[in-house]
Every structure is written in structure tokens, then in C-alpha cells.
């Protein structure tokens, strides 16, 4: 099954990011294809490169970047990013900035779209 994922909440304020990440890991382990992950609204903070969590906490942006290195397409909404002061130089490696057209394309290519956050 091809699955698209939409993340709409920031990395440390709710469980949406952690839940999305763990869902993707489980889906990939079961042999499903992740069509892409689209970060929208405050979800764009999940791949902010200036994130510096305490040493004993999980590094959510690094975790997403590592997932992108495995071939998962990580897409950051350009409009949401610009509203929050995030430009292409401020996102983690293995992610990219694009528009809502990418979300639309991901939805048409995926069998399911799973949304995390409001």
C-alpha cells in the first residue's frame, strides 16, 4: 500500500510528530511504501535545522532527516515555512520546500493519506 503522511503540529508541543514517525517506521517494516511526508502549519518546525534539544532528549529534526536519507520524500510547505521564518537554508538535509501542489500530487498517488495533528 502507498501511504501519504501529513504532519500539522510542531515537534515538541504534542505527540503528533512522534506518532507520525513511529507510524511510518511500522508501515515501512510491514512493507508499505511511504509516498511522502508533507509538513504543514506548525509541522514545518519538525525539520528546522536550528533545533537543539537537550542531550538527553530525542532530536526530532535529526530523526526526520535520517528517515529522508532512507528515501522518504520529506516536503515542507513553502507558505507555512515562510510565515514562520523558515527558508530553505533552515531545514534539515534530506528535506525540501515545495507548495501545496506536492500535497495534492501525493494524495492522488497514495492509497491512503494519514494525518497527524489538527
N, CA, C and O atoms as a GROMACS GRO file, in nm:
protein
  472
    1UNK      N    1   0.083  -0.117   0.000
    1UNK     CA    2   0.000   0.000   0.000
    1UNK      C    3   0.089   0.125   0.000
    1UNK      O    4   0.191   0.128   0.068
    2UNK      N    5   0.050   0.224  -0.075
    2UNK     CA    6   0.119   0.353  -0.078
    2UNK      C    7   0.050   0.446   0.020
    2UNK      O    8  -0.071   0.467   0.014
    3UNK      N    9   0.128   0.502   0.111
    3UNK     CA   10   0.072   0.587   0.217
    3UNK      C   11   0.136   0.725   0.212
    3UNK      O   12   0.258   0.738   0.204
    4UNK      N   13   0.053   0.827   0.215
    4UNK     CA   14   0.098   0.965   0.230
    4UNK      C   15   0.075   1.009   0.373
    4UNK      O   16  -0.023   0.967   0.436
    5UNK      N   17   0.163   1.092   0.425
    5UNK     CA   18   0.152   1.136   0.564
    5UNK      C   19   0.154   1.288   0.568
    5UNK      O   20   0.238   1.352   0.504
    6UNK      N   21   0.061   1.345   0.644
    6UNK     CA   22   0.053   1.489   0.664
    6UNK      C   23   0.076   1.518   0.812
    6UNK      O   24   0.003   1.466   0.897
    7UNK      N   25   0.177   1.600   0.843
    7UNK     CA   26   0.209   1.636   0.980
    7UNK      C   27   0.180   1.785   0.997
    7UNK      O   28   0.238   1.868   0.927
    8UNK      N   29   0.090   1.819   1.090
    8UNK     CA   30   0.045   1.958   1.105
    8UNK      C   31   0.081   2.023   1.238
    8UNK      O   32   0.045   2.138   1.262
    9UNK      N   33   0.151   1.952   1.325
    9UNK     CA   34   0.185   2.010   1.455
    9UNK      C   35   0.335   2.007   1.477
    9UNK      O   36   0.407   1.926   1.420
   10UNK      N   37   0.380   2.098   1.562
   10UNK     CA   38   0.521   2.111   1.591
   10UNK      C   39   0.579   1.990   1.662
   10UNK      O   40   0.505   1.903   1.708
   11UNK      N   41   0.711   1.984   1.670
   11UNK     CA   42   0.778   1.863   1.718
   11UNK      C   43   0.768   1.834   1.867
   11UNK      O   44   0.770   1.717   1.905
   12UNK      N   45   0.758   1.933   1.952
   12UNK     CA   46   0.763   1.907   2.095
   12UNK      C   47   0.637   1.950   2.171
   12UNK      O   48   0.630   1.930   2.293
   13UNK      N   49   0.538   2.008   2.103
   13UNK     CA   50   0.421   2.055   2.176
   13UNK      C   51   0.309   1.952   2.187
   13UNK      O   52   0.223   1.965   2.275
   14UNK      N   53   0.307   1.853   2.103
   14UNK     CA   54   0.208   1.745   2.108
   14UNK      C   55   0.274   1.616   2.062
   14UNK      O   56   0.393   1.616   2.030
   15UNK      N   57   0.200   1.509   2.058
   15UNK     CA   58   0.256   1.379   2.019
   15UNK      C   59   0.247   1.352   1.869
   15UNK      O   60   0.288   1.245   1.824
   16UNK      N   61   0.194   1.445   1.792
   16UNK     CA   62   0.170   1.421   1.650
   16UNK      C   63   0.297   1.381   1.576
   16UNK      O   64   0.295   1.287   1.496
   17UNK      N   65   0.406   1.450   1.601
   17UNK     CA   66   0.531   1.420   1.531
   17UNK      C   67   0.583   1.282   1.568
   17UNK      O   68   0.620   1.204   1.480
   18UNK      N   69   0.586   1.252   1.696
   18UNK     CA   70   0.633   1.120   1.740
   18UNK      C   71   0.544   1.010   1.685
   18UNK      O   72   0.593   0.907   1.639
   19UNK      N   73   0.413   1.032   1.689
   19UNK     CA   74   0.319   0.931   1.637
   19UNK      C   75   0.337   0.910   1.488
   19UNK      O   76   0.335   0.796   1.440
   20UNK      N   77   0.356   1.018   1.414
   20UNK     CA   78   0.375   1.007   1.269
   20UNK      C   79   0.502   0.929   1.239
   20UNK      O   80   0.502   0.839   1.154
   21UNK      N   81   0.609   0.963   1.308
   21UNK     CA   82   0.737   0.896   1.285
   21UNK      C   83   0.727   0.746   1.314
   21UNK      O   84   0.772   0.664   1.235
   22UNK      N   85   0.669   0.712   1.427
   22UNK     CA   86   0.657   0.571   1.465
   22UNK      C   87   0.562   0.497   1.371
   22UNK      O   88   0.585   0.380   1.341
   23UNK      N   89   0.457   0.564   1.325
   23UNK     CA   90   0.367   0.503   1.227
   23UNK      C   91   0.442   0.470   1.099
   23UNK      O   92   0.426   0.361   1.044
   24UNK      N   93   0.523   0.564   1.051
   24UNK     CA   94   0.599   0.544   0.928
   24UNK      C   95   0.697   0.428   0.943
   24UNK      O   96   0.708   0.344   0.854
   25UNK      N   97   0.768   0.424   1.056
   25UNK     CA   98   0.860   0.313   1.080
   25UNK      C   99   0.787   0.179   1.075
   25UNK      O  100   0.834   0.084   1.012
   26UNK      N  101   0.672   0.171   1.141
   26UNK     CA  102   0.595   0.046   1.145
   26UNK      C  103   0.542   0.010   1.007
   26UNK      O  104   0.546  -0.106   0.968
   27UNK      N  105   0.494   0.109   0.933
   27UNK     CA  106   0.441   0.083   0.798
   27UNK      C  107   0.551   0.033   0.706
   27UNK      O  108   0.530  -0.060   0.629
   28UNK      N  109   0.668   0.095   0.713
   28UNK     CA  110   0.779   0.052   0.629
   28UNK      C  111   0.824  -0.089   0.666
   28UNK      O  112   0.859  -0.169   0.580
   29UNK      N  113   0.823  -0.119   0.795
   29UNK     CA  114   0.863  -0.253   0.840
   29UNK      C  115   0.767  -0.360   0.788
   29UNK      O  116   0.807  -0.475   0.768
   30UNK      N  117   0.642  -0.322   0.766
   30UNK     CA  118   0.542  -0.414   0.714
   30UNK      C  119   0.542  -0.419   0.560
   30UNK      O  120   0.463  -0.492   0.500
   31UNK      N  121   0.632  -0.342   0.498
   31UNK     CA  122   0.645  -0.347   0.353
   31UNK      C  123   0.564  -0.244   0.277
   31UNK      O  124   0.558  -0.248   0.154
   32UNK      N  125   0.501  -0.150   0.348
   32UNK     CA  126   0.426  -0.045   0.280
   32UNK      C  127   0.522   0.062   0.227
   32UNK      O  128   0.632   0.080   0.279
   33UNK      N  129   0.478   0.132   0.125
   33UNK     CA  130   0.556   0.242   0.067
   33UNK      C  131   0.506   0.374   0.122
   33UNK      O  132   0.386   0.400   0.123
   34UNK      N  133   0.597   0.457   0.169
   34UNK     CA  134   0.559   0.591   0.214
   34UNK      C  135   0.578   0.684   0.095
   34UNK      O  136   0.690   0.711   0.051
   35UNK      N  137   0.466   0.731   0.044
   35UNK     CA  138   0.465   0.818  -0.075
   35UNK      C  139   0.534   0.951  -0.046
   35UNK      O  140   0.595   1.011  -0.135
   36UNK      N  141   0.525   0.995   0.078
   36UNK     CA  142   0.588   1.119   0.118
   36UNK      C  143   0.532   1.166   0.250
   36UNK      O  144   0.429   1.118   0.296
   37UNK      N  145   0.604   1.261   0.312
   37UNK     CA  146   0.558   1.326   0.435
   37UNK      C  147   0.551   1.474   0.404
   37UNK      O  148   0.651   1.534   0.363
   38UNK      N  149   0.436   1.533   0.424
   38UNK     CA  150   0.416   1.676   0.399
   38UNK      C  151   0.399   1.746   0.533
   38UNK      O  152   0.308   1.715   0.610
   39UNK      N  153   0.488   1.841   0.559
   39UNK     CA  154   0.484   1.918   0.683
   39UNK      C  155   0.411   2.050   0.655
   39UNK      O  156   0.450   2.128   0.568
   40UNK      N  157   0.303   2.072   0.731
   40UNK     CA  158   0.216   2.188   0.708
   40UNK      C  159   0.188   2.257   0.840
   40UNK      O  160   0.202   2.196   0.946
   41UNK      N  161   0.148   2.383   0.836
   41UNK     CA  162   0.123   2.463   0.955
   41UNK      C  163   0.246   2.455   1.046
   41UNK      O  164   0.358   2.466   0.997
   42UNK      N  165   0.227   2.437   1.177
   42UNK     CA  166   0.341   2.430   1.268
   42UNK      C  167   0.425   2.304   1.248
   42UNK      O  168   0.532   2.290   1.306
   43UNK      N  169   0.376   2.212   1.167
   43UNK     CA  170   0.451   2.092   1.136
   43UNK      C  171   0.584   2.121   1.068
   43UNK      O  172   0.675   2.038   1.070
   44UNK      N  173   0.597   2.239   1.007
   44UNK     CA  174   0.723   2.274   0.940
   44UNK      C  175   0.840   2.282   1.039
   44UNK      O  176   0.955   2.267   0.999
   45UNK      N  177   0.810   2.305   1.166
   45UNK     CA  178   0.917   2.312   1.265
   45UNK      C  179   0.985   2.176   1.288
   45UNK      O  180   1.093   2.171   1.345
   46UNK      N  181   0.923   2.068   1.244
   46UNK     CA  182   0.980   1.935   1.263
   46UNK      C  183   1.114   1.916   1.194
   46UNK      O  184   1.194   1.832   1.237
   47UNK      N  185   1.141   1.991   1.090
   47UNK     CA  186   1.266   1.977   1.017
   47UNK      C  187   1.351   2.104   1.022
   47UNK      O  188   1.434   2.127   0.933
   48UNK      N  189   1.330   2.185   1.125
   48UNK     CA  190   1.410   2.308   1.141
   48UNK      C  191   1.552   2.272   1.183
   48UNK      O  192   1.573   2.204   1.283
   49UNK      N  193   1.649   2.317   1.106
   49UNK     CA  194   1.788   2.277   1.129
   49UNK      C  195   1.851   2.342   1.252
   49UNK      O  196   1.954   2.294   1.300
   50UNK      N  197   1.792   2.447   1.303
   50UNK     CA  198   1.849   2.516   1.420
   50UNK      C  199   1.800   2.455   1.552
   50UNK      O  200   1.833   2.505   1.660
   51UNK      N  201   1.724   2.348   1.545
   51UNK     CA  202   1.672   2.282   1.663
   51UNK      C  203   1.788   2.223   1.744
   51UNK      O  204   1.873   2.153   1.689
   52UNK      N  205   1.791   2.251   1.874
   52UNK     CA  206   1.895   2.198   1.961
   52UNK      C  207   1.832   2.147   2.091
   52UNK      O  208   1.833   2.217   2.192
   53UNK      N  209   1.777   2.026   2.088
   53UNK     CA  210   1.717   1.973   2.211
   53UNK      C  211   1.824   1.936   2.313
   53UNK      O  212   1.940   1.917   2.276
   54UNK      N  213   1.787   1.926   2.441
   54UNK     CA  214   1.883   1.883   2.542
   54UNK      C  215   1.942   1.746   2.505
   54UNK      O  216   1.880   1.668   2.434
   55UNK      N  217   2.059   1.720   2.554
   55UNK     CA  218   2.132   1.598   2.518
   55UNK      C  219   2.055   1.471   2.552
   55UNK      O  220   2.069   1.371   2.482
   56UNK      N  221   1.975   1.475   2.657
   56UNK     CA  222   1.902   1.355   2.700
   56UNK      C  223   1.764   1.343   2.635
   56UNK      O  224   1.687   1.254   2.671
   57UNK      N  225   1.732   1.432   2.541
   57UNK     CA  226   1.602   1.429   2.472
   57UNK      C  227   1.621   1.383   2.328
   57UNK      O  228   1.731   1.390   2.274
   58UNK      N  229   1.514   1.338   2.267
   58UNK     CA  230   1.521   1.296   2.127
   58UNK      C  231   1.539   1.418   2.037
   58UNK      O  232   1.486   1.525   2.066
   59UNK      N  233   1.612   1.402   1.929
   59UNK     CA  234   1.635   1.510   1.832
   59UNK      C  235   1.542   1.483   1.714
   59UNK      O  236   1.577   1.410   1.621
   60UNK      N  237   1.425   1.541   1.720
   60UNK     CA  238   1.320   1.510   1.622
   60UNK      C  239   1.362   1.547   1.480
   60UNK      O  240   1.338   1.469   1.388
   61UNK      N  241   1.422   1.664   1.461
   61UNK     CA  242   1.461   1.704   1.325
   61UNK      C  243   1.565   1.608   1.267
   61UNK      O  244   1.559   1.573   1.149
   62UNK      N  245   1.660   1.567   1.349
   62UNK     CA  246   1.762   1.473   1.304
   62UNK      C  247   1.699   1.339   1.267
   62UNK      O  248   1.737   1.276   1.168
   63UNK      N  249   1.603   1.297   1.345
   63UNK     CA  250   1.533   1.171   1.320
   63UNK      C  251   1.461   1.176   1.185
   63UNK      O  252   1.466   1.080   1.109
   64UNK      N  253   1.394   1.289   1.156
   64UNK     CA  254   1.326   1.303   1.027
   64UNK      C  255   1.427   1.303   0.913
   64UNK      O  256   1.404   1.240   0.810
   65UNK      N  257   1.539   1.373   0.932
   65UNK     CA  258   1.642   1.378   0.828
   65UNK      C  259   1.697   1.239   0.797
   65UNK      O  260   1.721   1.206   0.681
   66UNK      N  261   1.715   1.158   0.900
   66UNK     CA  262   1.761   1.021   0.879
   66UNK      C  263   1.659   0.938   0.802
   66UNK      O  264   1.695   0.853   0.721
   67UNK      N  265   1.531   0.964   0.826
   67UNK     CA  266   1.426   0.896   0.751
   67UNK      C  267   1.430   0.940   0.604
   67UNK      O  268   1.411   0.858   0.514
   68UNK      N  269   1.454   1.069   0.581
   68UNK     CA  270   1.468   1.119   0.445
   68UNK      C  271   1.587   1.056   0.373
   68UNK      O  272   1.581   1.033   0.252
   69UNK      N  273   1.693   1.028   0.447
   69UNK     CA  274   1.811   0.964   0.388
   69UNK      C  275   1.780   0.821   0.343
   69UNK      O  276   1.851   0.766   0.259
   70UNK      N  277   1.675   0.763   0.399
   70UNK     CA  278   1.633   0.628   0.360
   70UNK      C  279   1.542   0.631   0.236
   70UNK      O  280   1.494   0.527   0.192
   71UNK      N  281   1.518   0.750   0.181
   71UNK     CA  282   1.440   0.762   0.059
   71UNK      C  283   1.299   0.813   0.076
   71UNK      O  284   1.225   0.823  -0.022
   72UNK      N  285   1.259   0.846   0.198
   72UNK     CA  286   1.125   0.902   0.219
   72UNK      C  287   1.128   1.049   0.181
   72UNK      O  288   1.214   1.124   0.228
   73UNK      N  289   1.035   1.091   0.096
   73UNK     CA  290   1.029   1.228   0.048
   73UNK      C  291   0.970   1.317   0.158
   73UNK      O  292   0.852   1.303   0.193
   74UNK      N  293   1.051   1.407   0.213
   74UNK     CA  294   1.009   1.498   0.319
   74UNK      C  295   0.986   1.636   0.257
   74UNK      O  296   1.080   1.700   0.210
   75UNK      N  297   0.861   1.681   0.257
   75UNK     CA  298   0.823   1.804   0.188
   75UNK      C  299   0.774   1.906   0.290
   75UNK      O  300   0.684   1.877   0.369
   76UNK      N  301   0.832   2.025   0.287
   76UNK     CA  302   0.795   2.133   0.377
   76UNK      C  303   0.713   2.235   0.298
   76UNK      O  304   0.758   2.282   0.193
   77UNK      N  305   0.595   2.269   0.346
   77UNK     CA  306   0.509   2.366   0.277
   77UNK      C  307   0.578   2.502   0.275
   77UNK      O  308   0.612   2.557   0.379
   78UNK      N  309   0.597   2.555   0.156
   78UNK     CA  310   0.668   2.682   0.140
   78UNK      C  311   0.594   2.797   0.208
   78UNK      O  312   0.658   2.879   0.273
   79UNK      N  313   0.462   2.805   0.194
   79UNK     CA  314   0.386   2.916   0.254
   79UNK      C  315   0.390   2.909   0.406
   79UNK      O  316   0.412   3.010   0.472
   80UNK      N  317   0.369   2.789   0.462
   80UNK     CA  318   0.373   2.773   0.607
   80UNK      C  319   0.512   2.802   0.661
   80UNK      O  320   0.527   2.862   0.768
   81UNK      N  321   0.614   2.761   0.588
   81UNK     CA  322   0.752   2.785   0.631
   81UNK      C  323   0.784   2.934   0.630
   81UNK      O  324   0.840   2.986   0.726
   82UNK      N  325   0.747   3.003   0.524
   82UNK     CA  326   0.776   3.146   0.514
   82UNK      C  327   0.705   3.224   0.625
   82UNK      O  328   0.761   3.318   0.681
   83UNK      N  329   0.580   3.185   0.657
   83UNK     CA  330   0.508   3.253   0.764
   83UNK      C  331   0.578   3.237   0.899
   83UNK      O  332   0.561   3.320   0.989
   84UNK      N  333   0.657   3.132   0.912
   84UNK     CA  334   0.723   3.102   1.039
   84UNK      C  335   0.873   3.133   1.035
   84UNK      O  336   0.946   3.093   1.126
   85UNK      N  337   0.918   3.202   0.931
   85UNK     CA  338   1.057   3.244   0.923
   85UNK      C  339   1.154   3.133   0.886
   85UNK      O  340   1.274   3.143   0.912
   86UNK      N  341   1.103   3.027   0.824
   86UNK     CA  342   1.188   2.915   0.784
   86UNK      C  343   1.208   2.922   0.633
   86UNK      O  344   1.112   2.918   0.556
   87UNK      N  345   1.333   2.930   0.591
   87UNK     CA  346   1.364   2.931   0.448
   87UNK      C  347   1.443   2.803   0.415
   87UNK      O  348   1.475   2.726   0.505
   88UNK      N  349   1.472   2.780   0.288
   88UNK     CA  350   1.542   2.655   0.251
   88UNK      C  351   1.675   2.633   0.322
   88UNK      O  352   1.719   2.519   0.336
   89UNK      N  353   1.741   2.740   0.366
   89UNK     CA  354   1.868   2.725   0.438
   89UNK      C  355   1.849   2.678   0.582
   89UNK      O  356   1.946   2.641   0.648
   90UNK      N  357   1.725   2.680   0.629
   90UNK     CA  358   1.698   2.648   0.770
   90UNK      C  359   1.625   2.515   0.788
   90UNK      O  360   1.565   2.492   0.893
   91UNK      N  361   1.629   2.429   0.686
   91UNK     CA  362   1.569   2.298   0.702
   91UNK      C  363   1.677   2.191   0.698
   91UNK      O  364   1.786   2.212   0.645
   92UNK      N  365   1.646   2.078   0.757
   92UNK     CA  366   1.742   1.968   0.768
   92UNK      C  367   1.774   1.909   0.630
   92UNK      O  368   1.694   1.919   0.537
   93UNK      N  369   1.891   1.848   0.618
   93UNK     CA  370   1.922   1.775   0.495
   93UNK      C  371   1.818   1.666   0.471
   93UNK      O  372   1.754   1.617   0.564
   94UNK      N  373   1.801   1.629   0.348
   94UNK     CA  374   1.709   1.524   0.304
   94UNK      C  375   1.563   1.567   0.312
   94UNK      O  376   1.473   1.483   0.308
   95UNK      N  377   1.538   1.698   0.324
   95UNK     CA  378   1.402   1.751   0.314
   95UNK      C  379   1.406   1.864   0.213
   95UNK      O  380   1.512   1.917   0.179
   96UNK      N  381   1.288   1.901   0.165
   96UNK     CA  382   1.282   2.006   0.063
   96UNK      C  383   1.158   2.092   0.082
   96UNK      O  384   1.060   2.050   0.144
   97UNK      N  385   1.163   2.212   0.029
   97UNK     CA  386   1.049   2.304   0.035
   97UNK      C  387   0.974   2.298  -0.097
   97UNK      O  388   1.034   2.298  -0.204
   98UNK      N  389   0.842   2.292  -0.088
   98UNK     CA  390   0.758   2.292  -0.207
   98UNK      C  391   0.620   2.343  -0.168
   98UNK      O  392   0.595   2.377  -0.053
   99UNK      N  393   0.530   2.348  -0.265
   99UNK     CA  394   0.398   2.402  -0.242
   99UNK      C  395   0.291   2.297  -0.219
   99UNK      O  396   0.318   2.177  -0.216
  100UNK      N  397   0.168   2.346  -0.202
  100UNK     CA  398   0.055   2.257  -0.176
  100UNK      C  399   0.027   2.164  -0.294
  100UNK      O  400  -0.040   2.062  -0.277
  101UNK      N  401   0.077   2.198  -0.412
  101UNK     CA  402   0.061   2.109  -0.527
  101UNK      C  403   0.125   1.974  -0.501
  101UNK      O  404   0.076   1.871  -0.548
  102UNK      N  405   0.236   1.973  -0.424
  102UNK     CA  406   0.302   1.847  -0.388
  102UNK      C  407   0.213   1.763  -0.299
  102UNK      O  408   0.210   1.640  -0.311
  103UNK      N  409   0.140   1.829  -0.207
  103UNK     CA  410   0.046   1.756  -0.121
  103UNK      C  411  -0.065   1.695  -0.205
  103UNK      O  412  -0.103   1.580  -0.185
  104UNK      N  413  -0.116   1.772  -0.299
  104UNK     CA  414  -0.221   1.724  -0.388
  104UNK      C  415  -0.173   1.605  -0.470
  104UNK      O  416  -0.245   1.506  -0.486
  105UNK      N  417  -0.052   1.614  -0.523
  105UNK     CA  418   0.005   1.505  -0.601
  105UNK      C  419   0.025   1.380  -0.515
  105UNK      O  420  -0.003   1.268  -0.558
  106UNK      N  421   0.074   1.402  -0.394
  106UNK     CA  422   0.094   1.290  -0.303
  106UNK      C  423  -0.040   1.220  -0.273
  106UNK      O  424  -0.046   1.097  -0.267
  107UNK      N  425  -0.144   1.298  -0.254
  107UNK     CA  426  -0.277   1.242  -0.227
  107UNK      C  427  -0.330   1.159  -0.343
  107UNK      O  428  -0.392   1.054  -0.322
  108UNK      N  429  -0.306   1.204  -0.465
  108UNK     CA  430  -0.357   1.130  -0.580
  108UNK      C  431  -0.277   1.002  -0.605
  108UNK      O  432  -0.332   0.905  -0.657
  109UNK      N  433  -0.150   1.002  -0.568
  109UNK     CA  434  -0.066   0.885  -0.591
  109UNK      C  435  -0.076   0.782  -0.478
  109UNK      O  436  -0.051   0.663  -0.499
  110UNK      N  437  -0.112   0.826  -0.359
  110UNK     CA  438  -0.119   0.737  -0.243
  110UNK      C  439  -0.255   0.667  -0.236
  110UNK      O  440  -0.356   0.719  -0.283
  111UNK      N  441  -0.254   0.549  -0.175
  111UNK     CA  442  -0.380   0.479  -0.149
  111UNK      C  443  -0.451   0.539  -0.028
  111UNK      O  444  -0.574   0.539  -0.022
  112UNK      N  445  -0.374   0.589   0.067
  112UNK     CA  446  -0.428   0.648   0.189
  112UNK      C  447  -0.346   0.770   0.228
  112UNK      O  448  -0.225   0.775   0.205
  113UNK      N  449  -0.413   0.869   0.288
  113UNK     CA  450  -0.345   0.984   0.348
  113UNK      C  451  -0.375   0.979   0.498
  113UNK      O  452  -0.490   0.983   0.540
  114UNK      N  453  -0.270   0.972   0.576
  114UNK     CA  454  -0.284   0.968   0.721
  114UNK      C  455  -0.239   1.104   0.776
  114UNK      O  456  -0.130   1.152   0.743
  115UNK      N  457  -0.324   1.166   0.857
  115UNK     CA  458  -0.297   1.298   0.909
  115UNK      C  459  -0.266   1.292   1.059
  115UNK      O  460  -0.334   1.223   1.135
  116UNK      N  461  -0.162   1.364   1.099
  116UNK     CA  462  -0.123   1.373   1.239
  116UNK      C  463  -0.128   1.519   1.280
  116UNK      O  464  -0.059   1.602   1.220
  117UNK      N  465  -0.206   1.552   1.381
  117UNK     CA  466  -0.224   1.689   1.427
  117UNK      C  467  -0.356   1.744   1.377
  117UNK      O  468  -0.426   1.680   1.298
  118UNK      N  469  -0.389   1.863   1.423
  118UNK     CA  470  -0.518   1.925   1.388
  118UNK      C  471  -0.525   1.965   1.244
  118UNK      O  472  -0.626   2.019   1.199
   0.00000   0.00000   0.00000
